[in-house]
Amino acid sequence: MPCVSEPTVRTGDPIADLLQGGAARTVAEAEEAYLDAHLDDVIALVGSSLSDEEFRAHPLIALLLARGSRPWEDSTG
């Protein structure tokens, strides 16, 4: 991965921040990096007492579910 610099302006959107900071070149890379960095949080949410509705509404879980339902190409070329 390229050398990462912190964005000078935070957007409030961690995916956009990863793109602006150079940690990812595409939205897919940024989403993957964000989810990978927060895997422990996802696991904690799975074991939490949240209702199914609250669980699915959590931003990390919503992102995870959205990524899993998107069709992805095997190549970009």
mmCIF file of the N, C-alpha and C atoms, coordinates in Angstrom:
data_MODEL
# 
_entry.id   MODEL 
# 
loop_
_atom_site.group_PDB 
_atom_site.id 
_atom_site.type_symbol 
_atom_site.label_atom_id 
_atom_site.label_alt_id 
_atom_site.label_comp_id 
_atom_site.label_asym_id 
_atom_site.label_entity_id 
_atom_site.label_seq_id 
_atom_site.pdbx_PDB_ins_code 
_atom_site.Cartn_x 
_atom_site.Cartn_y 
_atom_site.Cartn_z 
_atom_site.occupancy 
_atom_site.B_iso_or_equiv 
_atom_site.pdbx_formal_charge 
_atom_site.auth_seq_id 
_atom_site.auth_comp_id 
_atom_site.auth_asym_id 
_atom_site.auth_atom_id 
_atom_site.pdbx_PDB_model_num 
ATOM 1   N N  . MET A 1 1  ? 0.828   -1.159  0.000   1.00 0.00 ? 1  MET A N  1 
ATOM 2   C CA . MET A 1 1  ? 0.000   0.000   0.000   1.00 0.00 ? 1  MET A CA 1 
ATOM 3   C C  . MET A 1 1  ? 0.884   1.239   0.000   1.00 0.00 ? 1  MET A C  1 
ATOM 4   N N  . PRO A 1 2  ? 0.431   2.338   -0.637  1.00 0.00 ? 2  PRO A N  1 
ATOM 5   C CA . PRO A 1 2  ? 1.263   3.538   -0.710  1.00 0.00 ? 2  PRO A CA 1 
ATOM 6   C C  . PRO A 1 2  ? 1.458   4.169   0.656   1.00 0.00 ? 2  PRO A C  1 
ATOM 7   N N  . CYS A 1 3  ? 2.434   5.029   0.745   1.00 0.00 ? 3  CYS A N  1 
ATOM 8   C CA . CYS A 1 3  ? 2.686   5.773   1.974   1.00 0.00 ? 3  CYS A CA 1 
ATOM 9   C C  . CYS A 1 3  ? 1.443   6.595   2.301   1.00 0.00 ? 3  CYS A C  1 
ATOM 10  N N  . VAL A 1 4  ? 0.998   6.502   3.514   1.00 0.00 ? 4  VAL A N  1 
ATOM 11  C CA . VAL A 1 4  ? -0.256  7.139   3.903   1.00 0.00 ? 4  VAL A CA 1 
ATOM 12  C C  . VAL A 1 4  ? 0.031   8.413   4.673   1.00 0.00 ? 4  VAL A C  1 
ATOM 13  N N  . SER A 1 5  ? -0.612  9.478   4.252   1.00 0.00 ? 5  SER A N  1 
ATOM 14  C CA . SER A 1 5  ? -0.530  10.713  5.016   1.00 0.00 ? 5  SER A CA 1 
ATOM 15  C C  . SER A 1 5  ? -1.925  11.036  5.520   1.00 0.00 ? 5  SER A C  1 
ATOM 16  N N  . GLU A 1 6  ? -1.984  11.653  6.675   1.00 0.00 ? 6  GLU A N  1 
ATOM 17  C CA . GLU A 1 6  ? -3.273  12.021  7.248   1.00 0.00 ? 6  GLU A CA 1 
ATOM 18  C C  . GLU A 1 6  ? -3.870  13.154  6.416   1.00 0.00 ? 6  GLU A C  1 
ATOM 19  N N  . PRO A 1 7  ? -5.165  13.070  6.128   1.00 0.00 ? 7  PRO A N  1 
ATOM 20  C CA . PRO A 1 7  ? -5.787  14.177  5.398   1.00 0.00 ? 7  PRO A CA 1 
ATOM 21  C C  . PRO A 1 7  ? -5.759  15.435  6.250   1.00 0.00 ? 7  PRO A C  1 
ATOM 22  N N  . THR A 1 8  ? -5.567  16.581  5.608   1.00 0.00 ? 8  THR A N  1 
ATOM 23  C CA . THR A 1 8  ? -5.517  17.827  6.354   1.00 0.00 ? 8  THR A CA 1 
ATOM 24  C C  . THR A 1 8  ? -6.900  18.255  6.812   1.00 0.00 ? 8  THR A C  1 
ATOM 25  N N  . VAL A 1 9  ? -7.918  17.839  6.081   1.00 0.00 ? 9  VAL A N  1 
ATOM 26  C CA . VAL A 1 9  ? -9.292  18.134  6.458   1.00 0.00 ? 9  VAL A CA 1 
ATOM 27  C C  . VAL A 1 9  ? -10.037 16.819  6.576   1.00 0.00 ? 9  VAL A C  1 
ATOM 28  N N  . ARG A 1 10 ? -10.601 16.570  7.721   1.00 0.00 ? 10 ARG A N  1 
ATOM 29  C CA . ARG A 1 10 ? -11.391 15.349  7.910   1.00 0.00 ? 10 ARG A CA 1 
ATOM 30  C C  . ARG A 1 10 ? -12.802 15.610  7.414   1.00 0.00 ? 10 ARG A C  1 
ATOM 31  N N  . THR A 1 11 ? -13.355 14.624  6.732   1.00 0.00 ? 11 THR A N  1 
ATOM 32  C CA . THR A 1 11 ? -14.673 14.780  6.141   1.00 0.00 ? 11 THR A CA 1 
ATOM 33  C C  . THR A 1 11 ? -15.792 14.316  7.065   1.00 0.00 ? 11 THR A C  1 
ATOM 34  N N  . GLY A 1 12 ? -15.459 13.539  8.074   1.00 0.00 ? 12 GLY A N  1 
ATOM 35  C CA . GLY A 1 12 ? -16.477 12.914  8.901   1.00 0.00 ? 12 GLY A CA 1 
ATOM 36  C C  . GLY A 1 12 ? -16.877 11.556  8.344   1.00 0.00 ? 12 GLY A C  1 
ATOM 37  N N  . ASP A 1 13 ? -16.368 11.225  7.183   1.00 0.00 ? 13 ASP A N  1 
ATOM 38  C CA . ASP A 1 13 ? -16.621 9.940   6.529   1.00 0.00 ? 13 ASP A CA 1 
ATOM 39  C C  . ASP A 1 13 ? -15.293 9.190   6.479   1.00 0.00 ? 13 ASP A C  1 
ATOM 40  N N  . PRO A 1 14 ? -15.169 8.100   7.240   1.00 0.00 ? 14 PRO A N  1 
ATOM 41  C CA . PRO A 1 14 ? -13.874 7.412   7.299   1.00 0.00 ? 14 PRO A CA 1 
ATOM 42  C C  . PRO A 1 14 ? -13.420 6.867   5.942   1.00 0.00 ? 14 PRO A C  1 
ATOM 43  N N  . ILE A 1 15 ? -14.348 6.515   5.074   1.00 0.00 ? 15 ILE A N  1 
ATOM 44  C CA . ILE A 1 15 ? -13.979 6.014   3.744   1.00 0.00 ? 15 ILE A CA 1 
ATOM 45  C C  . ILE A 1 15 ? -13.371 7.148   2.921   1.00 0.00 ? 15 ILE A C  1 
ATOM 46  N N  . ALA A 1 16 ? -14.017 8.303   2.932   1.00 0.00 ? 16 ALA A N  1 
ATOM 47  C CA . ALA A 1 16 ? -13.486 9.466   2.220   1.00 0.00 ? 16 ALA A CA 1 
ATOM 48  C C  . ALA A 1 16 ? -12.135 9.884   2.783   1.00 0.00 ? 16 ALA A C  1 
ATOM 49  N N  . ASP A 1 17 ? -11.987 9.800   4.103   1.00 0.00 ? 17 ASP A N  1 
ATOM 50  C CA . ASP A 1 17 ? -10.710 10.161  4.720   1.00 0.00 ? 17 ASP A CA 1 
ATOM 51  C C  . ASP A 1 17 ? -9.584  9.237   4.255   1.00 0.00 ? 17 ASP A C  1 
ATOM 52  N N  . LEU A 1 18 ? -9.865  7.937   4.131   1.00 0.00 ? 18 LEU A N  1 
ATOM 53  C CA . LEU A 1 18 ? -8.849  6.998   3.643   1.00 0.00 ? 18 LEU A CA 1 
ATOM 54  C C  . LEU A 1 18 ? -8.465  7.319   2.201   1.00 0.00 ? 18 LEU A C  1 
ATOM 55  N N  . LEU A 1 19 ? -9.441  7.687   1.390   1.00 0.00 ? 19 LEU A N  1 
ATOM 56  C CA . LEU A 1 19 ? -9.161  8.058   -0.004  1.00 0.00 ? 19 LEU A CA 1 
ATOM 57  C C  . LEU A 1 19 ? -8.342  9.340   -0.073  1.00 0.00 ? 19 LEU A C  1 
ATOM 58  N N  . GLN A 1 20 ? -8.747  10.352  0.674   1.00 0.00 ? 20 GLN A N  1 
ATOM 59  C CA . GLN A 1 20 ? -8.029  11.630  0.670   1.00 0.00 ? 20 GLN A CA 1 
ATOM 60  C C  . GLN A 1 20 ? -6.624  11.495  1.224   1.00 0.00 ? 20 GLN A C  1 
ATOM 61  N N  . GLY A 1 21 ? -6.464  10.636  2.220   1.00 0.00 ? 21 GLY A N  1 
ATOM 62  C CA . GLY A 1 21 ? -5.153  10.465  2.840   1.00 0.00 ? 21 GLY A CA 1 
ATOM 63  C C  . GLY A 1 21 ? -4.219  9.577   2.038   1.00 0.00 ? 21 GLY A C  1 
ATOM 64  N N  . GLY A 1 22 ? -4.728  8.969   0.960   1.00 0.00 ? 22 GLY A N  1 
ATOM 65  C CA . GLY A 1 22 ? -3.889  8.124   0.120   1.00 0.00 ? 22 GLY A CA 1 
ATOM 66  C C  . GLY A 1 22 ? -3.760  6.693   0.608   1.00 0.00 ? 22 GLY A C  1 
ATOM 67  N N  . ALA A 1 23 ? -4.536  6.309   1.613   1.00 0.00 ? 23 ALA A N  1 
ATOM 68  C CA . ALA A 1 23 ? -4.467  4.945   2.130   1.00 0.00 ? 23 ALA A CA 1 
ATOM 69  C C  . ALA A 1 23 ? -5.164  3.960   1.204   1.00 0.00 ? 23 ALA A C  1 
ATOM 70  N N  . ALA A 1 24 ? -5.990  4.476   0.303   1.00 0.00 ? 24 ALA A N  1 
ATOM 71  C CA . ALA A 1 24 ? -6.707  3.625   -0.648  1.00 0.00 ? 24 ALA A CA 1 
ATOM 72  C C  . ALA A 1 24 ? -6.853  4.383   -1.958  1.00 0.00 ? 24 ALA A C  1 
ATOM 73  N N  . ARG A 1 25 ? -6.872  3.614   -3.047  1.00 0.00 ? 25 ARG A N  1 
ATOM 74  C CA . ARG A 1 25 ? -7.027  4.234   -4.369  1.00 0.00 ? 25 ARG A CA 1 
ATOM 75  C C  . ARG A 1 25 ? -8.461  4.194   -4.862  1.00 0.00 ? 25 ARG A C  1 
ATOM 76  N N  . THR A 1 26 ? -9.239  3.273   -4.310  1.00 0.00 ? 26 THR A N  1 
ATOM 77  C CA . THR A 1 26 ? -10.627 3.132   -4.742  1.00 0.00 ? 26 THR A CA 1 
ATOM 78  C C  . THR A 1 26 ? -11.530 3.060   -3.516  1.00 0.00 ? 26 THR A C  1 
ATOM 79  N N  . VAL A 1 27 ? -12.816 3.260   -3.743  1.00 0.00 ? 27 VAL A N  1 
ATOM 80  C CA . VAL A 1 27 ? -13.778 3.141   -2.646  1.00 0.00 ? 27 VAL A CA 1 
ATOM 81  C C  . VAL A 1 27 ? -13.748 1.715   -2.099  1.00 0.00 ? 27 VAL A C  1 
ATOM 82  N N  . ALA A 1 28 ? -13.671 0.729   -2.983  1.00 0.00 ? 28 ALA A N  1 
ATOM 83  C CA . ALA A 1 28 ? -13.629 -0.671  -2.534  1.00 0.00 ? 28 ALA A CA 1 
ATOM 84  C C  . ALA A 1 28 ? -12.427 -0.920  -1.628  1.00 0.00 ? 28 ALA A C  1 
ATOM 85  N N  . GLU A 1 29 ? -11.255 -0.397  -1.996  1.00 0.00 ? 29 GLU A N  1 
ATOM 86  C CA . GLU A 1 29 ? -10.063 -0.553  -1.148  1.00 0.00 ? 29 GLU A CA 1 
ATOM 87  C C  . GLU A 1 29 ? -10.247 0.147   0.200   1.00 0.00 ? 29 GLU A C  1 
ATOM 88  N N  . ALA A 1 30 ? -10.850 1.319   0.172   1.00 0.00 ? 30 ALA A N  1 
ATOM 89  C CA . ALA A 1 30 ? -11.062 2.068   1.410   1.00 0.00 ? 30 ALA A CA 1 
ATOM 90  C C  . ALA A 1 30 ? -12.038 1.342   2.331   1.00 0.00 ? 30 ALA A C  1 
ATOM 91  N N  . GLU A 1 31 ? -13.114 0.813   1.762   1.00 0.00 ? 31 GLU A N  1 
ATOM 92  C CA . GLU A 1 31 ? -14.072 0.071   2.566   1.00 0.00 ? 31 GLU A CA 1 
ATOM 93  C C  . GLU A 1 31 ? -13.430 -1.169  3.177   1.00 0.00 ? 31 GLU A C  1 
ATOM 94  N N  . GLU A 1 32 ? -12.652 -1.885  2.373   1.00 0.00 ? 32 GLU A N  1 
ATOM 95  C CA . GLU A 1 32 ? -11.981 -3.087  2.873   1.00 0.00 ? 32 GLU A CA 1 
ATOM 96  C C  . GLU A 1 32 ? -11.008 -2.738  3.996   1.00 0.00 ? 32 GLU A C  1 
ATOM 97  N N  . ALA A 1 33 ? -10.227 -1.683  3.809   1.00 0.00 ? 33 ALA A N  1 
ATOM 98  C CA . ALA A 1 33 ? -9.259  -1.272  4.837   1.00 0.00 ? 33 ALA A CA 1 
ATOM 99  C C  . ALA A 1 33 ? -9.977  -0.855  6.121   1.00 0.00 ? 33 ALA A C  1 
ATOM 100 N N  . TYR A 1 34 ? -11.067 -0.137  5.984   1.00 0.00 ? 34 TYR A N  1 
ATOM 101 C CA . TYR A 1 34 ? -11.818 0.308   7.154   1.00 0.00 ? 34 TYR A CA 1 
ATOM 102 C C  . TYR A 1 34 ? -12.401 -0.875  7.910   1.00 0.00 ? 34 TYR A C  1 
ATOM 103 N N  . LEU A 1 35 ? -13.001 -1.807  7.189   1.00 0.00 ? 35 LEU A N  1 
ATOM 104 C CA . LEU A 1 35 ? -13.566 -2.989  7.838   1.00 0.00 ? 35 LEU A CA 1 
ATOM 105 C C  . LEU A 1 35 ? -12.479 -3.844  8.479   1.00 0.00 ? 35 LEU A C  1 
ATOM 106 N N  . ASP A 1 36 ? -11.355 -4.014  7.789   1.00 0.00 ? 36 ASP A N  1 
ATOM 107 C CA . ASP A 1 36 ? -10.244 -4.785  8.355   1.00 0.00 ? 36 ASP A CA 1 
ATOM 108 C C  . ASP A 1 36 ? -9.743  -4.158  9.654   1.00 0.00 ? 36 ASP A C  1 
ATOM 109 N N  . ALA A 1 37 ? -9.658  -2.832  9.678   1.00 0.00 ? 37 ALA A N  1 
ATOM 110 C CA . ALA A 1 37 ? -9.156  -2.130  10.861  1.00 0.00 ? 37 ALA A CA 1 
ATOM 111 C C  . ALA A 1 37 ? -10.144 -2.191  12.025  1.00 0.00 ? 37 ALA A C  1 
ATOM 112 N N  . HIS A 1 38 ? -11.401 -2.488  11.732  1.00 0.00 ? 38 HIS A N  1 
ATOM 113 C CA . HIS A 1 38 ? -12.431 -2.506  12.772  1.00 0.00 ? 38 HIS A CA 1 
ATOM 114 C C  . HIS A 1 38 ? -13.041 -3.892  12.966  1.00 0.00 ? 38 HIS A C  1 
ATOM 115 N N  . LEU A 1 39 ? -12.304 -4.915  12.610  1.00 0.00 ? 39 LEU A N  1 
ATOM 116 C CA . LEU A 1 39 ? -12.806 -6.289  12.738  1.00 0.00 ? 39 LEU A CA 1 
ATOM 117 C C  . LEU A 1 39 ? -13.157 -6.632  14.187  1.00 0.00 ? 39 LEU A C  1 
ATOM 118 N N  . ASP A 1 40 ? -12.333 -6.199  15.128  1.00 0.00 ? 40 ASP A N  1 
ATOM 119 C CA . ASP A 1 40 ? -12.634 -6.463  16.542  1.00 0.00 ? 40 ASP A CA 1 
ATOM 120 C C  . ASP A 1 40 ? -13.960 -5.821  16.948  1.00 0.00 ? 40 ASP A C  1 
ATOM 121 N N  . ASP A 1 41 ? -14.242 -4.637  16.409  1.00 0.00 ? 41 ASP A N  1 
ATOM 122 C CA . ASP A 1 41 ? -15.512 -3.973  16.709  1.00 0.00 ? 41 ASP A CA 1 
ATOM 123 C C  . ASP A 1 41 ? -16.682 -4.754  16.118  1.00 0.00 ? 41 ASP A C  1 
ATOM 124 N N  . VAL A 1 42 ? -16.514 -5.282  14.915  1.00 0.00 ? 42 VAL A N  1 
ATOM 125 C CA . VAL A 1 42 ? -17.562 -6.088  14.291  1.00 0.00 ? 42 VAL A CA 1 
ATOM 126 C C  . VAL A 1 42 ? -17.839 -7.328  15.139  1.00 0.00 ? 42 VAL A C  1 
ATOM 127 N N  . ILE A 1 43 ? -16.782 -7.977  15.577  1.00 0.00 ? 43 ILE A N  1 
ATOM 128 C CA . ILE A 1 43 ? -16.941 -9.179  16.413  1.00 0.00 ? 43 ILE A CA 1 
ATOM 129 C C  . ILE A 1 43 ? -17.653 -8.832  17.716  1.00 0.00 ? 43 ILE A C  1 
ATOM 130 N N  . ALA A 1 44 ? -17.293 -7.700  18.315  1.00 0.00 ? 44 ALA A N  1 
ATOM 131 C CA . ALA A 1 44 ? -17.960 -7.270  19.546  1.00 0.00 ? 44 ALA A CA 1 
ATOM 132 C C  . ALA A 1 44 ? -19.444 -7.000  19.297  1.00 0.00 ? 44 ALA A C  1 
ATOM 133 N N  . LEU A 1 45 ? -19.766 -6.424  18.165  1.00 0.00 ? 45 LEU A N  1 
ATOM 134 C CA . LEU A 1 45 ? -21.164 -6.164  17.838  1.00 0.00 ? 45 LEU A CA 1 
ATOM 135 C C  . LEU A 1 45 ? -21.945 -7.464  17.655  1.00 0.00 ? 45 LEU A C  1 
ATOM 136 N N  . VAL A 1 46 ? -21.301 -8.466  17.047  1.00 0.00 ? 46 VAL A N  1 
ATOM 137 C CA . VAL A 1 46 ? -21.957 -9.758  16.863  1.00 0.00 ? 46 VAL A CA 1 
ATOM 138 C C  . VAL A 1 46 ? -22.330 -10.349 18.220  1.00 0.00 ? 46 VAL A C  1 
ATOM 139 N N  . GLY A 1 47 ? -21.467 -10.193 19.198  1.00 0.00 ? 47 GLY A N  1 
ATOM 140 C CA . GLY A 1 47 ? -21.711 -10.747 20.524  1.00 0.00 ? 47 GLY A CA 1 
ATOM 141 C C  . GLY A 1 47 ? -22.496 -9.830  21.447  1.00 0.00 ? 47 GLY A C  1 
ATOM 142 N N  . SER A 1 48 ? -22.926 -8.692  20.944  1.00 0.00 ? 48 SER A N  1 
ATOM 143 C CA . SER A 1 48 ? -23.625 -7.727  21.793  1.00 0.00 ? 48 SER A CA 1 
ATOM 144 C C  . SER A 1 48 ? -25.101 -8.091  21.963  1.00 0.00 ? 48 SER A C  1 
ATOM 145 N N  . SER A 1 49 ? -25.759 -7.334  22.795  1.00 0.00 ? 49 SER A N  1 
ATOM 146 C CA . SER A 1 49 ? -27.185 -7.569  23.052  1.00 0.00 ? 49 SER A CA 1 
ATOM 147 C C  . SER A 1 49 ? -28.079 -6.689  22.177  1.00 0.00 ? 49 SER A C  1 
ATOM 148 N N  . LEU A 1 50 ? -27.518 -6.130  21.118  1.00 0.00 ? 50 LEU A N  1 
ATOM 149 C CA . LEU A 1 50 ? -28.327 -5.301  20.223  1.00 0.00 ? 50 LEU A CA 1 
ATOM 150 C C  . LEU A 1 50 ? -29.428 -6.135  19.582  1.00 0.00 ? 50 LEU A C  1 
ATOM 151 N N  . SER A 1 51 ? -30.570 -5.502  19.362  1.00 0.00 ? 51 SER A N  1 
ATOM 152 C CA . SER A 1 51 ? -31.632 -6.176  18.620  1.00 0.00 ? 51 SER A CA 1 
ATOM 153 C C  . SER A 1 51 ? -31.159 -6.329  17.177  1.00 0.00 ? 51 SER A C  1 
ATOM 154 N N  . ASP A 1 52 ? -31.840 -7.174  16.427  1.00 0.00 ? 52 ASP A N  1 
ATOM 155 C CA . ASP A 1 52 ? -31.466 -7.373  15.030  1.00 0.00 ? 52 ASP A CA 1 
ATOM 156 C C  . ASP A 1 52 ? -31.533 -6.048  14.262  1.00 0.00 ? 52 ASP A C  1 
ATOM 157 N N  . GLU A 1 53 ? -32.540 -5.263  14.542  1.00 0.00 ? 53 GLU A N  1 
ATOM 158 C CA . GLU A 1 53 ? -32.708 -3.968  13.870  1.00 0.00 ? 53 GLU A CA 1 
ATOM 159 C C  . GLU A 1 53 ? -31.564 -3.019  14.220  1.00 0.00 ? 53 GLU A C  1 
ATOM 160 N N  . GLU A 1 54 ? -31.209 -2.941  15.506  1.00 0.00 ? 54 GLU A N  1 
ATOM 161 C CA . GLU A 1 54 ? -30.097 -2.085  15.939  1.00 0.00 ? 54 GLU A CA 1 
ATOM 162 C C  . GLU A 1 54 ? -28.774 -2.573  15.359  1.00 0.00 ? 54 GLU A C  1 
ATOM 163 N N  . PHE A 1 55 ? -28.591 -3.894  15.352  1.00 0.00 ? 55 PHE A N  1 
ATOM 164 C CA . PHE A 1 55 ? -27.373 -4.492  14.807  1.00 0.00 ? 55 PHE A CA 1 
ATOM 165 C C  . PHE A 1 55 ? -27.201 -4.123  13.339  1.00 0.00 ? 55 PHE A C  1 
ATOM 166 N N  . ARG A 1 56 ? -28.246 -4.320  12.548  1.00 0.00 ? 56 ARG A N  1 
ATOM 167 C CA . ARG A 1 56 ? -28.181 -4.029  11.106  1.00 0.00 ? 56 ARG A CA 1 
ATOM 168 C C  . ARG A 1 56 ? -28.043 -2.540  10.812  1.00 0.00 ? 56 ARG A C  1 
ATOM 169 N N  . ALA A 1 57 ? -28.501 -1.701  11.737  1.00 0.00 ? 57 ALA A N  1 
ATOM 170 C CA . ALA A 1 57 ? -28.424 -0.249  11.537  1.00 0.00 ? 57 ALA A CA 1 
ATOM 171 C C  . ALA A 1 57 ? -27.058 0.328   11.911  1.00 0.00 ? 57 ALA A C  1 
ATOM 172 N N  . HIS A 1 58 ? -26.241 -0.439  12.634  1.00 0.00 ? 58 HIS A N  1 
ATOM 173 C CA . HIS A 1 58 ? -24.916 0.068   13.029  1.00 0.00 ? 58 HIS A CA 1 
ATOM 174 C C  . HIS A 1 58 ? -24.092 0.313   11.767  1.00 0.00 ? 58 HIS A C  1 
ATOM 175 N N  . PRO A 1 59 ? -23.385 1.456   11.674  1.00 0.00 ? 59 PRO A N  1 
ATOM 176 C CA . PRO A 1 59 ? -22.643 1.791   10.451  1.00 0.00 ? 59 PRO A CA 1 
ATOM 177 C C  . PRO A 1 59 ? -21.654 0.709   9.980   1.00 0.00 ? 59 PRO A C  1 
ATOM 178 N N  . LEU A 1 60 ? -20.941 0.080   10.900  1.00 0.00 ? 60 LEU A N  1 
ATOM 179 C CA . LEU A 1 60 ? -19.999 -0.976  10.489  1.00 0.00 ? 60 LEU A CA 1 
ATOM 180 C C  . LEU A 1 60 ? -20.731 -2.168  9.871   1.00 0.00 ? 60 LEU A C  1 
ATOM 181 N N  . ILE A 1 61 ? -21.817 -2.572  10.491  1.00 0.00 ? 61 ILE A N  1 
ATOM 182 C CA . ILE A 1 61 ? -22.563 -3.719  9.999   1.00 0.00 ? 61 ILE A CA 1 
ATOM 183 C C  . ILE A 1 61 ? -23.263 -3.371  8.694   1.00 0.00 ? 61 ILE A C  1 
ATOM 184 N N  . ALA A 1 62 ? -23.814 -2.159  8.607   1.00 0.00 ? 62 ALA A N  1 
ATOM 185 C CA . ALA A 1 62 ? -24.456 -1.721  7.363   1.00 0.00 ? 62 ALA A CA 1 
ATOM 186 C C  . ALA A 1 62 ? -23.458 -1.746  6.206   1.00 0.00 ? 62 ALA A C  1 
ATOM 187 N N  . LEU A 1 63 ? -22.232 -1.288  6.456   1.00 0.00 ? 63 LEU A N  1 
ATOM 188 C CA . LEU A 1 63 ? -21.196 -1.318  5.420   1.00 0.00 ? 63 LEU A CA 1 
ATOM 189 C C  . LEU A 1 63 ? -20.846 -2.751  5.056   1.00 0.00 ? 63 LEU A C  1 
ATOM 190 N N  . LEU A 1 64 ? -20.676 -3.588  6.040   1.00 0.00 ? 64 LEU A N  1 
ATOM 191 C CA . LEU A 1 64 ? -20.340 -4.991  5.803   1.00 0.00 ? 64 LEU A CA 1 
ATOM 192 C C  . LEU A 1 64 ? -21.430 -5.680  4.981   1.00 0.00 ? 64 LEU A C  1 
ATOM 193 N N  . LEU A 1 65 ? -22.675 -5.465  5.347   1.00 0.00 ? 65 LEU A N  1 
ATOM 194 C CA . LEU A 1 65 ? -23.787 -6.080  4.609   1.00 0.00 ? 65 LEU A CA 1 
ATOM 195 C C  . LEU A 1 65 ? -23.897 -5.518  3.201   1.00 0.00 ? 65 LEU A C  1 
ATOM 196 N N  . ALA A 1 66 ? -23.673 -4.230  3.040   1.00 0.00 ? 66 ALA A N  1 
ATOM 197 C CA . ALA A 1 66 ? -23.739 -3.618  1.708   1.00 0.00 ? 66 ALA A CA 1 
ATOM 198 C C  . ALA A 1 66 ? -22.637 -4.162  0.805   1.00 0.00 ? 66 ALA A C  1 
ATOM 199 N N  . ARG A 1 67 ? -21.445 -4.314  1.345   1.00 0.00 ? 67 ARG A N  1 
ATOM 200 C CA . ARG A 1 67 ? -20.334 -4.851  0.538   1.00 0.00 ? 67 ARG A CA 1 
ATOM 201 C C  . ARG A 1 67 ? -20.607 -6.288  0.135   1.00 0.00 ? 67 ARG A C  1 
ATOM 202 N N  . GLY A 1 68 ? -21.217 -7.051  1.006   1.00 0.00 ? 68 GLY A N  1 
ATOM 203 C CA . GLY A 1 68 ? -21.492 -8.447  0.713   1.00 0.00 ? 68 GLY A CA 1 
ATOM 204 C C  . GLY A 1 68 ? -22.579 -8.644  -0.314  1.00 0.00 ? 68 GLY A C  1 
ATOM 205 N N  . SER A 1 69 ? -23.404 -7.624  -0.522  1.00 0.00 ? 69 SER A N  1 
ATOM 206 C CA . SER A 1 69 ? -24.499 -7.771  -1.473  1.00 0.00 ? 69 SER A CA 1 
ATOM 207 C C  . SER A 1 69 ? -24.197 -7.152  -2.829  1.00 0.00 ? 69 SER A C  1 
ATOM 208 N N  . ARG A 1 70 ? -23.048 -6.521  -2.953  1.00 0.00 ? 70 ARG A N  1 
ATOM 209 C CA . ARG A 1 70 ? -22.673 -5.898  -4.229  1.00 0.00 ? 70 ARG A CA 1 
ATOM 210 C C  . ARG A 1 70 ? -21.972 -6.894  -5.131  1.00 0.00 ? 70 ARG A C  1 
ATOM 211 N N  . PRO A 1 71 ? -22.282 -6.850  -6.425  1.00 0.00 ? 71 PRO A N  1 
ATOM 212 C CA . PRO A 1 71 ? -21.516 -7.687  -7.352  1.00 0.00 ? 71 PRO A CA 1 
ATOM 213 C C  . PRO A 1 71 ? -20.140 -7.047  -7.596  1.00 0.00 ? 71 PRO A C  1 
ATOM 214 N N  . TRP A 1 72 ? -19.113 -7.842  -7.484  1.00 0.00 ? 72 TRP A N  1 
ATOM 215 C CA . TRP A 1 72 ? -17.760 -7.348  -7.713  1.00 0.00 ? 72 TRP A CA 1 
ATOM 216 C C  . TRP A 1 72 ? -17.163 -8.067  -8.911  1.00 0.00 ? 72 TRP A C  1 
ATOM 217 N N  . GLU A 1 73 ? -16.423 -7.311  -9.715  1.00 0.00 ? 73 GLU A N  1 
ATOM 218 C CA . GLU A 1 73 ? -15.736 -7.911  -10.850 1.00 0.00 ? 73 GLU A CA 1 
ATOM 219 C C  . GLU A 1 73 ? -14.451 -8.545  -10.378 1.00 0.00 ? 73 GLU A C  1 
ATOM 220 N N  . ASP A 1 74 ? -14.044 -9.607  -11.055 1.00 0.00 ? 74 ASP A N  1 
ATOM 221 C CA . ASP A 1 74 ? -12.784 -10.273 -10.710 1.00 0.00 ? 74 ASP A CA 1 
ATOM 222 C C  . ASP A 1 74 ? -11.583 -9.455  -11.170 1.00 0.00 ? 74 ASP A C  1 
ATOM 223 N N  . SER A 1 75 ? -11.771 -8.635  -12.185 1.00 0.00 ? 75 SER A N  1 
ATOM 224 C CA . SER A 1 75 ? -10.660 -7.819  -12.661 1.00 0.00 ? 75 SER A CA 1 
ATOM 225 C C  . SER A 1 75 ? -11.162 -6.418  -12.974 1.00 0.00 ? 75 SER A C  1 
ATOM 226 N N  . THR A 1 76 ? -10.228 -5.498  -13.019 1.00 0.00 ? 76 THR A N  1 
ATOM 227 C CA . THR A 1 76 ? -10.588 -4.127  -13.343 1.00 0.00 ? 76 THR A CA 1 
ATOM 228 C C  . THR A 1 76 ? -10.174 -3.772  -14.754 1.00 0.00 ? 76 THR A C  1 
ATOM 229 N N  . GLY A 1 77 ? -9.609  -4.710  -15.458 1.00 0.00 ? 77 GLY A N  1 
ATOM 230 C CA . GLY A 1 77 ? -9.086  -4.412  -16.798 1.00 0.00 ? 77 GLY A CA 1 
ATOM 231 C C  . GLY A 1 77 ? -9.991  -4.728  -17.830 1.00 0.00 ? 77 GLY A C  1 
# 
